[in-house]
Amino acid sequence: MPRTISLGTFQSDPAHFRPVTRREMLRVGFVGTVGLALGDYLRLAAPAFAREQASAGGAAADSVILIFLEGGMSHLDSFDPKPLAPIEVRGELGVVNTKIDGIQLSGLWQQTAAVAEKVAFIRSMTHGEAAHERGSHNMLTGYRPSPAVTYPSMGSVVSHELGTRNNLPAYVAVPNAGGGAGFDGAGYLSPAFGPFSIGGEPAADNFVVRDLNLPPGVDETRMSRRRGVLAAVDEHFRKLEKSDQLDAMDAFYSRAYSLISSPQAREAFNIAAEPPGVRDAYGRNACGQRLLMARRLVEGGVRFVTVFYSGWDFHKDVHGGMRAMTPPIDQAFAALLRDLESRGMLGRTLVMLSTEFGRTSRINPDRGRDHWPKVFSVAFAGGGVRGGQVIGASTADGSEPFSDPVAPADVAASIFSRLGVDVRKKLLSPGNRPVDIVREGNPVRGLV
């Protein structure tokens, strides 16, 4: 049996370490001196690269931006206000009219109201998980949590099914992987299909994407020289044994080199190249620059970007919390839709603004709202979605679905079908057990 060492995967996550043979160690020694943790990622992702394609047959969208508001955003203080309800239900934020007759939003969402003709608001989302971890699992995977298996996130399924484009990862998390209580990952799939983490805050002046730059002291000339040495090692091994596996490995490490050396890949992450006016339009803050980075990534070819924006768990002073948290996302969300449209990208980019659950309809003694998964709101735009509408409704006090309930599996089916992923397909979990990509879910009626 060959001796092995432990080598971290592209996420540098100890939970994902794997054994590597001494022969691989020799090869990785050369690649590792270039600073690549991505070689392992690309090698593990072999099935996706083998199926790489521009777009699945019948796809209406090329990419997805999922904005996930961690903590549980209050639906009554965002997309489902109840202006005729008692004060202990409706709260103190008021409403803002949209251009669409009969559609009002909570008063803090002024800029989103101005682009409501592009947005479909679903006011009847529902599931049964009131804990953050379980609710996040529901919304990021389309599945209820199970003690037997951890399901892959929607982004990981897309990565697995559609592969990469333009030397960029198929699935990226902004600013970091591990959001949504960690359920943004690959689940029972290979860790290779988990999100590539940019590893930094795009709003920071010194922002640098992790694993995208050459380490100190290694320039393009030295990288080329080391690639030459690697080629010589390849030739030596080819003289000793069949070269099929070595050739395959070359392809994956070449992709890692390509990500570092490709001007197109580098440019996708180069948020500093954006004109100051565009950066201002999104907002010079964490939320705004994360969404701007997401736009750059899908423009470059990334298929699925999840943007995390946390801090919505207001058990106390919900209205003070909403006043603090809403303006950045209101500005950035509206700017993203306008920007995508101005670039001719909105029709092919599906945007979803989501959260793990809603909040209780009645304000508690601490002037907050508690966890409430029975009904809440999400929003869709782009990707062929018919904007300027509300799908479903909650009851007069916003405590339960009144019509057209929508489950997380329906959301997953909607996203996958927009991308051309076959929702009837089964994937293999450990033990070669077939698992439905979507179970008991159907695309949301009327969304497109």
LINZI-V941714 format. One record per backbone hydrogen bond with DSSP energy under -0.5 kcal/mol. NH is the residue of the N-H (numbers start at 1). CO is the residue of the C=O. If there is no record, write none. Layout:
nh=[NH,NH]
co=[CO,CO]
This chain:
nh=[5,7,7,12,14,16,17,18,20,22,25,26,27,28,29,30,30,31,32,33,34,35,36,37,41,42,43,44,45,46,48,49,50,51,51,52,53,56,59,60,61,62,63,64,65,66,66,67,67,68,68,69,69,70,70,72,78,80,85,89,90,91,96,98,99,101,103,104,105,106,107,109,110,113,114,115,115,116,118,119,120,121,121,122,122,123,123,125,126,127,130,135,136,137,138,139,140,141,142,143,146,151,153,154,157,158,159,160,161,162,163,163,165,168,172,173,174,179,182,182,183,184,185,188,189,193,194,196,197,198,199,200,202,204,207,210,212,218,219,223,224,225,226,227,228,229,230,231,232,233,234,235,236,237,238,239,240,240,241,247,248,249,250,251,252,253,254,255,256,257,258,259,260,261,262,266,267,268,269,269,270,270,271,273,274,278,279,280,281,282,283,285,289,290,291,292,293,294,295,296,297,298,299,300,301,302,303,304,305,306,307,307,308,308,309,311,312,314,315,317,318,319,321,322,323,324,325,326,329,330,331,332,333,334,335,336,337,338,339,340,341,342,343,344,345,346,348,349,349,350,350,351,351,352,353,354,354,356,358,360,363,364,367,368,369,372,376,378,379,380,381,382,383,383,385,386,387,388,388,389,391,392,393,395,398,402,403,406,410,411,412,413,414,415,416,417,418,419,420,420,421,423,425,427,429,429,432,433,434,435,437,438,440,447]
co=[20,5,18,9,12,13,14,7,5,3,21,22,23,24,25,26,27,27,28,29,31,32,31,35,37,38,39,40,41,43,45,45,46,47,48,49,162,419,56,418,418,348,348,303,350,64,305,65,352,66,307,67,354,68,309,69,75,75,82,86,86,87,105,103,113,99,100,102,96,78,94,106,108,109,110,111,112,113,115,116,380,119,389,120,378,121,391,376,406,373,128,131,132,133,134,135,136,137,138,137,149,149,185,140,153,154,155,156,157,158,158,159,168,165,304,196,306,176,178,179,180,179,182,150,186,190,191,171,195,173,175,175,200,201,204,198,209,215,217,219,220,221,222,223,224,225,226,227,228,229,230,231,232,233,234,235,236,237,237,243,244,245,246,247,248,249,250,251,252,253,254,255,256,257,258,262,263,264,265,266,266,267,269,270,271,275,275,276,277,278,279,283,285,286,287,288,289,290,291,292,293,294,295,296,297,297,170,170,64,172,66,305,174,306,68,70,70,312,313,366,367,367,317,318,319,320,321,322,325,326,327,328,329,330,331,332,333,334,335,336,337,338,339,341,340,340,345,345,346,63,348,349,381,65,379,67,352,69,372,370,88,368,364,315,314,358,125,122,353,120,351,118,346,349,382,447,385,116,119,119,121,390,403,400,395,393,393,124,407,407,408,409,410,411,412,413,414,415,416,417,416,421,422,435,427,433,429,429,432,427,425,423,438,444]
